[in-house]
Each structure stands twice: as structure tokens, then as C-alpha cells.
Amino acid sequence: MSSTRKDRFLPDGQTLSCDVLVVGGGPAAAWAALSAAGDGATVILADKGYLGTSGATAPSNTGTWCVPPGEGRASAVEARWKRTAGLADKPWMLRCVD
């Protein structure tokens, strides 16, 4: 991780600072931002749409999904896991919806 911080200037003159700037909101960008934040970096994610719905996901429906917090997560993962013919990793799927 670089020790050089990047400053970004907004049209109104306001300045934002971060360690990592992620441009794009598809699945890869989401994981990059989460990984950097998990390593202690301050992160700004900029996208034209909603996080997790841009990039390759928008035209091709690559399988990202949003499950509200609560007890329904385990059943949502179970239902989607059945559609994978047992090839998916349930713990990883639960991590994704978290």
C-alpha cells in the first residue's frame, strides 16, 4: 500500500482525501474497495450507478445480489447454492451477502 495520499477536488472546491480511489462499482471494484478498507486504507469508491450493479454485472447479470440483514440470509444462500449444482462455496456466499 502506497503511503502517498491522493487528493480529489470536487466542483465546489471541496477536497476529499483517501489512500485508495476505486473508479467503478462492479463486483471487482466492490471487492477491491472492501479489501483495501479491510487492510486499513481509507477508500473512496466512485461510480456512475449503484455499487455492485455496474461493470460486467449491468448487461450480463453475473450473479450479484442483495439480501437484507437478518435470518433470511441463510435461506437465500441455500436457494442460490442449489442452483449452482453444489459447485459454490456456502461460507463464501454468506461472506458476499454480508
N, C-alpha and C positions, 0 to 999 in steps of 0.2 A: 504494500500500500504506500503510495507516494505521500510524503509529508507536506507537499505543496498544496495549499488550498486554492480552489478555483472560485473567483467572484463572478457572479452573474448580475447584470444590471437590467432592471425592468424598465418599461417605457416611462413610468412616472418618476424614475430616478432612484427608486428603492433598490437596495443591494441585498442579494442573498448569497450566503457562503456555504460551501459544502466540501467534503472530501471527495465525494463521488457524484458525478452528474450522469444519470441514466436517461437517454433520449429514446423514447418508445415505451409502449405499455403492453406489449405482447407477453407471452409466457416467459421467454428468455429474459426480457428486461425485468419482469417481476422477480424472477429468481436471482438475477444479478443484484438488484436493489436489496432484496432480503438478505442475501449472502453478505454483501458489504455492510449493511446495518448490523447484522449478527456478529461481524468482526469488529464492531465498534466505530465504524465510519459514520459521519453524518451524510445523509443521502438526499438528493433531490431527484425525483422522477418526473420528467416532462413528457406529456403525450397529448395527442390531438383528441383522444377519446377517453374511455374508461380503462383503468388498469386491468389487464388480463383479457381484454376484448379487442386489442389492436394486433398489428403484425399479422402473422400467418393465421391467427385464430379468426379474424374477421371474415375472410372469404371461405375458409375451409372447415371451420368448426373442429378444431384439433382436440377437443375434449376438456377444456377448462370448464369449471362450473363453480357456482357459488352456493354454498349450503349455509343457512343461518346457524348461529351458535345454538347449542342445545343438544337434546337427546336424539334428534333426527339425523345427526351426522353419521352415526354408526350404520343406520339402516340405509342411508343414501349411498354410503361407500359399499355396503353389501350388495345393493341393487346394481350399482355400476360394475362392481367386481365380477358379478355373474355374467355380464355382457362381454367380459374380456376372456372368457373360456379359462379362467384361472391363471392367466398369464400376468396379471397385475400384482402389485405388492400392496396388500391392505395397509400395513403400517405407513408406507409412503403416501398412499392415497389419503389417509387420515391427516398426515402432516400437511398435505396440499390444501385440504379444506380448512385446516386451522389457519 
